[in-house]
Amino acid sequence: MAAPYAAMVIDARSGEVLHSRNADTRLHPASLTKMMTLYIAFEAIEHGEISLDTEVTISRNAAAEPPSKLGLRAGQKIKLRYLIRAAAVKSANDAATAIGEAIEGSEAAFARRMNRTAKSMGMSRTTFKNANGLTEAGHLSTARDMTTLGRHVFYDYPDYYNLFSRRTADAGGKTVANTNRRFLGSYKGADGIKTGYTRAAGFNLVASAERGQERIIATVFGGRSSASRNAQVAELLDIGFRRAPTRVAVNRPGKPSYLGRVGNNAPTQIASLKTSPVPRARPVQAPPPEVLIAMQDGIESALQAAIEAPVETPTAETAEPQLAEAAPEAQNTPSTETALAARIPADATPRARPERLMLASLAPEPAPAAAPAPESGQEIVTRVSTSGGRLWGINVGLYPSRYQAERVLLQTALVEIETLDDALRKVNQTSRGFNANFVGMTREDADLACRRLSARGTECATIGPAS
């Protein structure tokens, strides 16, 4: 018995529905499920839960998944980046399961996160039971929901979207071929997204294509063969390109709230505050005692009062400052300078400067050709650096636009989060383009980051302190 048929076509730019048939019928999605598995993997990388270079240990559960599979062995270790490629390109079931277990600890916990994310996207008629899409009771979705998911993959993670258009990919020593390569090679402008097949589901496909300024996403559930499914999707995309306007305002879908893992797989939601909480009142402290200062009507009279006041030598008991009363007249007194000079004892001398102290010059002078060494026993006092030595940085390339430079900085920070977590991302414009730099690093961190990035094939050069 043939699987039920359903279809949906939208203008990806605006989200407008251009064609639909049984679009809300709940059916088996098969490996279209892996779009959500990969979406959550991209999200987890973005938020630092895991990195592309994390070594994932393959469980017996993942290794036992039926084909299509990469052929992973229980206990084997493989980087997450290769699992992502295998799931996206080859549609490997063992790789998809391993991704879910690596992120959430178990496939069941990962399925719960898939459902939370689907609900946050508005996929109201979808229920996931596993990470790979193998047939399981209650594991259902619709053409509308899968079209929505495909649009989110394209707009929310454009830096990873190119995975879906690769004809082949390196999956950790194995070269895998794209399950969608025939459609990608036959339909003009096609660049993804995901195929799916099980006996219960039939032949499914979510496809996206771009021509000029137009981008269309089409979904088919229940194709009778891969060839007939591809023909149906091509026809649906043609309908979309005919009906879509050439120019339309891009209305990106709202990115769902981040529902990452905290503690024992408990979700946390990071979203904007609905209300502004009132801060707690500060403890009331007694005001400091008021000090009344008598001000003179004129500067001359104040100085004269100070001159005529009796001189008292403070002792340990009478060390508090005294406030002298000012004389009301200042017209017939000696000049201020003469009076002050008379008050200074003739034998008064300033305190001697410590012999071992040399003060640095306030105004910098050109350094001599060979600066003489200080005399033995002298101590030179100068300004201490407060930079902590974080005067180094790295450059990861020169780009034609600020946007490209900023995007590369973000990607690099996510890939090399261990050494670049405390570094500042900075784009410097030059006559040749825009330099993508990480600054505010120690020399050791800069050298380490460059070595690690170079090992991954990323261009990198250290930047020393400005001379």
C-alpha positions in Angstrom: 0.0 0.0 0.0 1.4 3.4 -1.0 2.1 5.9 1.7 -0.2 8.9 1.8 0.9 11.9 -0.3 1.3 15.5 1.1 3.0 18.6 -0.3 3.8 22.2 0.5 5.5 25.0 -1.4 6.4 28.4 0.1 8.3 31.5 -0.8 11.3 31.2 1.6 11.8 35.0 1.7 8.3 35.9 3.0 7.0 32.5 4.2 4.0 32.9 2.0 2.3 29.6 1.0 2.2 29.2 -2.8 0.8 25.6 -2.9 -0.3 22.9 -0.5 -2.0 19.5 -0.4 -2.7 17.6 2.7 -0.1 19.8 4.3 -1.4 19.3 7.9 -1.8 15.5 7.7 0.4 13.8 10.3 2.7 11.3 8.5 6.0 9.5 9.0 8.9 12.0 8.3 11.6 9.4 8.0 15.1 11.0 7.7 13.6 14.5 7.4 13.9 14.2 11.2 17.6 14.7 10.9 17.0 18.4 10.0 16.0 18.9 13.6 18.9 16.8 14.9 21.3 18.9 12.9 19.6 22.2 13.9 20.0 21.4 17.6 23.7 20.4 16.9 24.3 23.8 15.3 22.5 25.5 18.2 24.6 23.6 20.8 27.8 24.6 19.1 26.7 28.2 19.0 26.0 28.3 22.7 29.2 26.4 23.7 27.5 23.2 24.9 29.8 21.2 22.5 32.4 22.0 19.8 33.0 20.6 16.3 36.2 19.0 17.6 34.6 17.3 20.6 35.6 13.6 20.5 32.3 11.6 20.8 32.4 8.0 22.1 30.0 5.8 20.1 27.6 3.9 22.3 26.3 0.4 21.6 22.9 1.9 20.9 24.2 4.2 18.2 26.4 1.5 16.6 23.5 -0.9 16.4 21.3 1.4 14.3 20.2 -0.1 10.9 21.3 1.4 7.6 21.7 3.9 6.2 24.7 4.2 8.5 28.4 5.2 8.6 29.5 1.9 10.1 30.5 3.2 13.5 31.7 0.8 16.2 30.8 0.8 19.9 33.6 2.5 21.8 35.0 4.2 18.8 35.8 7.9 19.2 35.1 10.4 16.4 34.8 14.2 16.2 31.4 15.8 16.1 32.1 17.5 12.8 32.3 14.1 11.0 29.1 12.9 12.6 27.4 16.1 11.4 28.6 15.5 7.8 27.6 11.9 7.9 24.1 12.8 9.1 23.6 15.7 6.7 25.1 14.1 3.5 24.8 10.4 3.9 21.7 10.5 6.2 23.6 8.1 8.5 21.3 6.8 11.3 24.2 5.8 13.6 25.7 9.3 13.3 22.4 11.0 14.1 21.9 8.9 17.2 25.5 9.6 18.4 24.9 13.4 17.9 21.8 13.2 20.1 23.5 11.2 22.8 26.6 13.5 22.8 24.5 16.6 23.3 21.8 15.4 25.8 23.3 12.2 27.3 20.6 9.9 25.8 18.5 9.7 22.7 15.3 9.9 24.8 16.4 13.2 26.4 17.5 14.5 23.0 14.0 13.6 21.6 12.4 15.7 24.4 14.7 18.6 23.4 13.7 18.1 19.8 10.0 18.4 20.7 10.6 21.5 22.8 12.4 23.2 20.0 9.8 22.1 17.5 7.1 23.7 19.6 9.1 26.9 19.9 9.3 27.0 16.1 5.5 26.6 15.8 5.7 23.0 14.5 2.4 22.2 16.3 1.7 18.8 14.7 5.1 17.2 15.1 6.2 14.6 17.7 9.8 13.2 17.7 10.7 9.9 19.3 14.3 9.5 18.0 17.1 11.5 16.4 17.3 9.6 13.1 13.7 9.2 11.8 13.4 5.5 11.8 9.8 4.4 12.1 8.5 4.4 15.6 4.9 4.7 17.0 4.0 8.3 17.5 7.0 9.7 15.5 5.0 11.9 13.2 5.1 15.3 11.4 3.5 17.2 8.5 4.6 18.7 5.2 3.9 22.2 6.7 6.0 21.6 9.8 8.9 20.2 7.9 8.8 23.1 5.5 8.9 25.4 8.5 11.9 23.5 9.9 13.7 23.7 6.5 13.2 27.5 6.4 14.6 27.8 10.0 17.7 25.7 9.0 18.3 28.1 6.1 17.9 31.4 7.9 19.0 30.5 11.4 22.3 28.8 10.5 23.4 30.0 7.1 27.0 29.2 7.9 26.2 25.5 8.1 23.6 25.4 5.3 26.3 24.6 2.6 26.6 21.1 4.1 23.3 20.1 2.4 24.6 21.0 -1.1 27.8 18.9 -0.9 27.9 16.0 -3.3 30.4 14.2 -1.2 32.0 14.8 2.2 34.8 13.5 4.4 33.3 11.8 7.4 36.4 10.9 9.4 38.4 8.9 6.9 35.4 7.8 4.8 34.1 9.7 1.8 30.3 9.7 1.8 28.0 10.6 -1.1 24.9 12.8 -0.8 21.6 10.9 -0.9 20.2 13.9 -2.7 22.9 14.3 -5.3 20.7 13.4 -8.3 18.2 16.1 -7.6 21.0 18.6 -6.8 22.6 17.9 -10.1 19.5 18.0 -12.2 17.5 21.0 -10.9 18.9 24.4 -11.6 19.5 26.4 -8.4 18.9 23.5 -6.0 21.1 23.6 -2.9 19.5 21.2 -0.4 18.0 20.2 1.9 17.2 16.6 3.1 15.8 13.3 1.8 14.0 10.6 3.7 12.8 7.1 3.1 11.3 4.3 5.1 8.7 1.8 4.0 6.1 3.4 6.2 6.9 6.9 5.0 7.6 6.4 1.3 10.1 8.8 -0.4 10.2 12.2 1.3 12.2 15.3 0.4 12.5 18.9 1.6 14.1 20.8 -1.2 15.3 24.4 -1.6 16.3 26.3 -4.7 17.4 29.8 -5.6 17.1 31.6 -8.9 18.0 35.3 -9.0 16.4 37.0 -6.1 13.9 34.2 -5.5 14.2 31.2 -3.2 11.5 28.5 -3.0 11.2 25.6 -0.5 9.1 22.6 -1.5 8.2 19.5 0.6 6.9 16.1 -0.5 5.7 13.2 1.7 4.9 9.8 0.3 6.7 9.6 -3.1 6.6 6.2 -4.8 10.2 6.2 -5.8 13.2 8.5 -5.6 12.8 9.3 -9.3 9.1 10.1 -9.1 9.6 12.1 -5.9 12.3 14.2 -7.5 10.1 14.9 -10.5 7.2 15.9 -8.1 9.5 18.2 -6.2 10.9 19.8 -9.4 7.3 20.4 -10.6 6.4 22.0 -7.2 9.5 24.3 -7.3 8.6 25.3 -10.8 5.1 26.3 -9.5 6.8 28.3 -6.8 9.1 30.2 -9.1 6.1 31.0 -11.4 3.9 32.3 -8.6 6.5 34.1 -6.4 7.0 37.8 -7.0 10.5 38.8 -8.2 10.9 41.3 -5.4 9.5 40.8 -2.0 10.5 41.9 1.5 12.5 39.3 3.3 10.7 38.3 6.5 13.0 36.0 8.4 11.4 33.6 10.8 11.9 34.4 14.5 14.7 32.3 15.9 13.3 30.0 18.6 14.3 30.4 22.3 17.4 28.6 23.3 16.4 25.5 25.2 19.7 24.1 26.2 20.7 21.4 28.7 21.4 22.3 32.4 22.0 19.8 35.2 20.2 16.5 34.7 18.9 17.3 31.3 16.6 20.0 32.7 15.8 22.7 30.0 16.5 26.3 30.5 14.9 29.1 28.5 16.9 32.2 27.8 14.5 34.9 26.6 13.8 38.6 27.1 12.4 39.7 30.4 8.7 40.4 30.4 8.8 42.7 33.4 11.5 44.7 35.1 12.0 43.5 38.7 12.3 46.2 41.3 15.7 46.1 43.0 15.9 45.7 46.8 16.3 48.9 48.7 19.8 49.7 50.0 20.2 49.6 53.8 19.7 53.1 55.4 23.0 54.4 56.8 23.4 57.3 59.2 24.6 60.4 57.4 28.1 61.5 58.2 28.5 64.4 60.8 28.3 67.8 59.3 31.5 69.9 59.4 31.0 73.6 59.3 33.8 75.6 57.6 34.0 79.4 58.1 34.7 81.0 54.7 36.4 84.4 54.5 34.9 87.2 52.4 38.3 87.7 50.6 41.4 85.7 49.9 43.7 88.4 51.3 41.9 88.5 54.7 42.0 84.6 54.9 45.8 84.7 54.3 46.2 87.4 56.8 44.3 85.5 59.4 46.5 82.5 58.9 49.6 84.7 59.3 48.5 86.2 62.6 47.3 83.0 64.1 49.5 81.7 66.9 51.7 78.8 65.9 51.1 75.6 67.9 53.0 72.4 67.5 50.6 69.5 67.5 51.1 66.7 69.9 49.7 63.2 70.1 46.9 64.6 72.2 46.2 67.7 70.2 46.7 66.5 66.6 43.2 67.6 65.4 43.4 70.5 62.9 42.4 73.9 64.4 40.2 76.5 62.7 41.7 80.0 63.2 39.4 83.0 63.3 40.2 85.6 60.7 41.0 89.2 61.5 38.4 91.6 60.1 41.0 94.0 58.7 43.8 93.4 56.2 44.6 96.9 54.9 47.5 98.0 57.1 49.4 94.6 57.3 52.7 93.7 55.6 52.5 92.0 52.2 51.4 88.4 52.2 54.7 87.0 50.8 56.8 89.0 53.4 54.6 87.8 56.3 54.7 84.2 55.2 58.5 84.3 54.8 58.8 85.7 58.4 56.9 82.8 59.7 59.4 80.2 58.3 62.3 79.4 60.6 65.7 80.4 59.2 67.1 76.9 59.7 64.2 75.1 58.2 65.2 72.5 55.5 63.2 70.0 53.5 63.3 66.4 54.4 66.1 64.6 52.5 65.1 62.3 49.6 66.1 58.7 50.3 69.5 58.0 48.8 68.4 54.8 47.0 65.4 56.5 45.2 65.6 57.9 41.6 62.4 59.4 40.2 61.5 58.8 36.5 61.3 62.0 34.4 57.8 63.4 34.0 58.6 64.4 30.4 60.0 61.6 28.3 63.4 62.4 26.8 65.0 60.6 23.8 67.0 57.6 25.1 70.8 57.9 24.6 72.6 55.6 22.3 73.7 53.5 25.2 71.9 54.2 28.5 74.3 53.9 31.5 73.4 51.3 34.1 72.3 52.8 37.4 74.8 53.0 40.2 75.0 50.0 42.5 72.4 50.2 45.2 70.1 52.7 43.5 66.4 51.8 43.0 64.6 53.2 39.9 60.9 53.9 40.4 58.8 53.9 37.2 55.2 53.3 36.2 54.1 49.7 36.6 52.3 48.2 33.6 48.6 47.2 34.4 48.0 45.4 31.1 48.8 42.0 32.6 50.8 41.2 29.4 47.6 40.9 27.3 49.0 43.0 24.5 49.0 40.3 21.8 46.5 39.1 19.4 45.9 37.0 16.2 44.8 37.8 12.7 42.5 35.3 10.9 42.4 36.9 7.5 41.6 39.9 5.3 38.1 40.2 3.9 36.4 42.4 1.4 33.6 43.5 3.8 33.1 44.1 7.5 30.2 41.6 7.6 32.4 38.8 6.3 35.2 39.6 8.8 32.8 39.6 11.7 31.2 36.4 10.6 34.6 34.7 10.4 35.5 36.0 13.8 32.3 34.5 15.3 32.9 31.1 13.5 36.5 31.0 14.7 35.5 31.9 18.3 33.0 29.1 18.4 35.5 26.6 17.0 38.4 27.6 19.2 36.5 28.6 22.3 39.1 27.3 24.8 41.8 29.8 23.8 39.7 32.6 22.4 37.0 32.8 25.1 38.6 35.9 26.8 39.8 37.5 23.6 38.1 40.5 22.0 36.9 40.4 18.4 38.0 43.4 16.4 37.7 44.4 12.8 40.2 46.9 11.4 39.6 48.6 8.1 42.5 49.1 5.8 42.9 50.3 2.2 43.0 46.6 1.2 40.0 45.4 3.1 38.9 44.4 6.6 41.3 42.6 9.0 39.6 40.0 11.3 41.5 40.1 14.6 41.3 38.7 18.1 43.1 41.1 20.6 43.7 41.4 24.3 45.6 38.1 24.6 48.8 37.0 26.2 51.6 35.9 24.0 51.2 32.3 25.1 47.5 32.3 24.4 48.0 33.9 21.0 50.7 31.4 20.0 48.5 28.4 21.2 45.4 29.7 19.4 47.3 30.1 16.1 48.9 26.6 16.4 45.5 25.0 17.0 43.8 27.0 14.2 46.6 26.3 11.7 46.2 22.6 12.5 42.6 22.9 11.4 43.6 24.6 8.2 42.5 28.1 9.3 44.7 31.0 8.3 46.3 32.6 11.4 49.1 35.0 12.3 50.1 36.4 15.7 50.0 40.2 16.3 52.6 41.6 18.7 52.3 44.7 20.9 52.3 48.0 19.0 55.8 49.5 18.9 
